[in-house]
């Protein structure tokens, strides 16, 4: 299923929503990981507990469970910009409704809802019912956080990226692309593939915003006066070229 996530400039970005089976499997992987961590924590608490009074032991146990069930998922999704071990294995990512990466607030909201509404207290019924009722397959945590789970490994969108403008060809070979986030590159790619569908004001505004995001993690800066679309095309084409070189074989763009 493909969804048009809408940016702050009211421009739709086409992304493929994750299906329930893949989301469920990713959640199962994450829960198994949390269970393993929880068992380890409880073993440690059981060894420390005998030296504490009952109230302190209860506080330590509850605090440990909160860290495992809320702290660990929140930290992982924040640091990985919307991924977890399960999502990484299934090629999924959590993004904001506008297609941007989730931050601490969204990750914390999702984790808290996972404990109180989606999974733990409702045994998963909350997440299943909400996902089936929502057209984007959102669970309660996604509704509260303003997020959605999408697939990262999707077929190449229709059309082709613009070629690197000749004046930027040499400059592009000097780029350091190692810090360019995948989700930013994906949104820039979608933008370039839909240039012809955007009105001039939207094209300029969104292009400038995406170019600023890309430039924050790519160096050296583009030559002065470079249009946003040309800058993005040069960066993505160079990124694709290096990927093909590493793979040792050509792929369809």
Secondary structure, DSSP 4 states (H G I P E B T S, - for coil): -EEEEE-TTS-EEEEEBPPHHHHHHHHHHHHHHHHHHHHHHHHHHHHHHTTS-HHHHHHHHHHHHHIIIIIHHHHHHHHTTS--HHHHHHTEEEEETTSPBP-HHHHHHHHHHIIIIISTTTTTHHHHHHHHHSTT---HHHHHHTEEEEESS-PPPSS-PPPPPGGGHHHHTT-B-TT--HHHHHHHHHHHHTGGGS-HHHHHHHHHHHHHHHHTTSBSPPPTT--HHHHHHHHHHHHHHHHHHHHTS----
